[in-house]
Amino acid sequence: MATVMYRRMAADGVPGVSPDAPWQEQLAGFNRALRAMLLSYRDGAKVYGGARFTGTDHAASLEQLLGAMRAAGIAPDDAALAGTTAYAYTMGFVAEEQGMGPEPFDIAARAGAFRGTGARAVLHGQLRRRVGRSDLTAVPEVRRALRELLEHWKHAGPVDVAELLTCELVTNALIHTDQGAVVTATLAPAGLRVEVHDFTPALPEPYVPSADDGTHGRGLLLVQALADAWGVRAHEAGKVVWFELGNGTA
């Protein structure tokens, strides 16, 4: 299973890693892509950690990283140590993220808790959920979680519109991609921002469906019509579709 997970991540080269980039960028890009891949599977770090690959195709990206370090004058032992240290850190971090319950690890909230300030405000101001591939049962769960986040926003913002648009984006991600998605909703004084990060690089475009399409294909049209702002941005591992609603949206 770990071998298949890695092969999917590196099918077209490791995302975010250019062989011409400095070794620091290559090392960081590889581990960011690794983290995104692990988060796209339930208990991905547990499945992946300590596994023995059944093939050798994973070695190409490792050789690329080690080669970049050697070219920069780093001794072989030090290069290997740097690579394994960054890898171990990433695996441990994701294992803790996925062990925190339904929500991934929140760095800002944990930092606030250590300082004794601001933790509750951060936790109540942001929602993060991982949704599994093709798991449409996750859509109402995301809706309920979003409604809880927006309990104190009912007199300032369009809660129904926020729920509708979020569900449309999550449904699109689950139908049109095969590795699940991560949903983030951030409530700030100026309004709400929702991001749905999936792991497929193809960028969507809204289109005008025909009468024969029924209700299919209207998700992005709704987002375009009802959101104050929306967009799509490429990500080192897939893409992020987002929208914003201000407090004054009708």
Salt bridges, closest charged atoms under 4 A:
ASP57 OD2 - ARG7 NE 2.75
GLU96 OE2 - ARG110 NH1 3.40
GLU97 OE2 - ARG35 NH2 2.59
GLU103 OE2 - ARG129 NH1 2.82
GLU163 OE1 - ARG143 NH1 3.23
GLU163 OE2 - ARG147 NE 2.87
GLU195 OE2 - ARG193 NE 2.86
GLU195 OE2 - ARG233 NH1 3.35
ASP198 OD1 - LYS239 NZ 3.00
GLU244 OE2 - ARG193 NH1 2.61
